Amino acid sequence: MVLHSGQSRRPESRGGSNPFFGGTDPALAASVSPPHKRLADQPVPPDTALQVVRDELMLDGNARLNLATFVTTWMEPQAGQLMAECVDKNMIDKDEYPQTAELERRCVNILADLWHAPDPSAIMGCSTTGSSEACMLAGMALKRRWAKLGRTGKPNLVMGVNVQVCWEKFCEYWEVEPRLVPMEGDRFHLTPEQAVEHCDENTIGVVAILGSTFDGSYEPVAEIVAALDELQERTGWNIPVHVDGASGAMIAPFLDPELVWDFRLPRVASINTSGHKYGLVYPGVGWVIWRDQEALPSELVFNVNYLGGEMPTFALNFSRPGAEVAAQYYTFVRLGREGFRVVQQASRDVAMDLAQRIAQLGPFELLTKGDQLPVFAFTTKPDVQAFDVFDVSRRLRERGWLVPAYTFPANRTDLAVLRVVCRNGFTHDLAALLCEHIEHYLPELAAQSGPRHSPATSTSFHH
C-alpha cells in the first residue's frame, strides 16, 4: 500500500465543452469537472464517469511491458468474466458463500500436495491478499511458537538482506529483531553458514527465499535446513524454517521436481506463495500453509459466528472479494500439472534466451541467467564508462519498456543492475523487440561523455 499525502498542484480542471465527447448528455458532459479535492455536487452518467477516469489512466505505463513487476498482467477472458461474477462475494462470509469457501479449501489442498505435505489431513492454510499478508501470518505463528518456549530475551528472525520488505515490516510491527545477513562479494543471498552464525536461543525462525527478487536465484533451502539440524544437535535450539516461495513455490514443483525445498524437509514449518505472481492470477491473492496444527498455534485462529456459522478465520484482512480465489481455482482446473509445466517452462525459456541475447550485445555481463526463476539481472562491464544501467533504463522507458535499475543492498551498494522479469504473456517476439531496442540505443549511449543520472534520480529497488 502506497501512502498518499499532500495536495495536487493541478488546478480543478473542467471537462471540455465538446458535445461530441464525454457522454450522451452534451450539457452535462460540458460541465463535468473531475474531483481533485472534494466531491462534485451532482452525479454524472456512468459512461461519462468511465470516460473521465479511463482518460486519466491512459497515462499509466503499459502493464504488459512492465518487466519490473512479478505480478500477473494477463489472464484469459474467461477468467476475467469469472472474476467479475465473484467480485461481490465477501470471502469471510463462508456460511453465505459456502462454495467459494470450498474452492479456497481445494486450493489449499492442491498447494499442500504440490509442496509434499506429509499428512494432508493435518495441514493448516488459507488464502490472503498476497504474499505480504501471508508472510505476516507466518511470522506471527513463528513468534507465538517461540513464546511458548518461555524464553525471556528479545525474539529475532534470521534472513538475508535480499528479503522482500514485508519481512522488515513484520519485524517492526511485531517487535522482532531483524537479523539481516548482508551480501558479500558474489554471494547475493543467505547461505547455511551465515544463517547458523546469526542464530541463537531467541531466534524464532529462519526465512529462506525460493526465488530472490533481486536476481531470480533460489536460496539453498535444503542446505540451510541441514545446517540448522547440526545446530540443534550442538545446542538443542529447534529453529523452524519458513520458505518464502512468493514466486518460486509455483515454479519449482513443475520445473525443478528433483529440488528438495518444501515440506519434505521436516524443519520447514510453513510456506507462502503469491497466486498473483507465478500462480498466474490477477492481483491480489496469496497463500500460506503450515505443515500441521503444531506449526500454527490454535490461539491465533479466531472463530466467528455472527456471519451465519461458526467459522474459523486467520487473516489480517477480514473483508475481501472471492474473485481472486475463484480465479486461482479456475487456473488449477484449466491447466493441471502439465499445463503449469508448459506455461512456466515457456517463461523460463524466454528468460534464458533473452539473457543470452543481452550478454552477446557486448557491454553487459549477467549476474543470473533465468534458469531458476524466469528472472535475470545484468550490469555493465567494468570497462563501460560512458553510461550505466540507469541510462539504459531511462532510454528504454522512451519506448514503453519498464525495466528497473537499482543498486544492491549492504554490502554491495556499489553494484547497480537491471532486472528483467519474464511472465506468462511475455513472448519470444516481445523479448526480441526488447533486445533490439537495447541494441538500438547502444551507439547513442556509448557516445555520452559519462553516465547522465544523478544520485537523486537513480531509482531504488522495485519488487
Sequence and secondary structure as in RCSB ss.txt:
>XXXX:A:sequence
MVLHSGQSRRPESRGGSNPFFGGTDPALAASVSPPHKRLADQPVPPDTALQVVRDELMLDGNARLNLATFVTTWM
EPQAGQLMAECVDKNMIDKDEYPQTAELERRCVNILADLWHAPDPSAIMGCSTTGSSEACMLAGMALKRRWAKLG
RTGKPNLVMGVNVQVCWEKFCEYWEVEPRLVPMEGDRFHLTPEQAVEHCDENTIGVVAILGSTFDGSYEPVAEIV
AALDELQERTGWNIPVHVDGASGAMIAPFLDPELVWDFRLPRVASINTSGHKYGLVYPGVGWVIWRDQEALPSEL
VFNVNYLGGEMPTFALNFSRPGAEVAAQYYTFVRLGREGFRVVQQASRDVAMDLAQRIAQLGPFELLTKGDQLPV
FAFTTKPDVQAFDVFDVSRRLRERGWLVPAYTFPANRTDLAVLRVVCRNGFTHDLAALLCEHIEHYLPELAAQSG
PRHSPATSTSFHH
>XXXX:A:secstr
     S  SS        TTSS S HHHHHT    SSS  SS   HHHHHHHHHHHHTTS  GGGB S  S    
 HHHHHHHHHHTT BTT TTTSHHHHHHHHHHHHHHHHHTT S GGG EEEEESSHHHHHHHHHHHHHHHHHTTT
  S  EEEEETTS HHHHHHHHHTT EEEEE  BTTB S  HHHHHHT  TTEEEEEEEBS TTT  B  HHHHH
HHHHHHHHHH     EEEE TTGGGTHHHH TT   STTSTTEEEEEEETTTTT   SS EEEEESSGGGS GGG
 EEE TTSS EEE  S    BSHHHHHHHHHHHHHHHHHHHHHHHHHHHHHHHHHHHHHTTSSEEES  SSSSSE
EEEEE TT  S  HHHHHHHHHTTT B  EEE  TT TT EEEEEE  TT  HHHHHHHHHHHHHHHHHHHTSSS
    TTT      
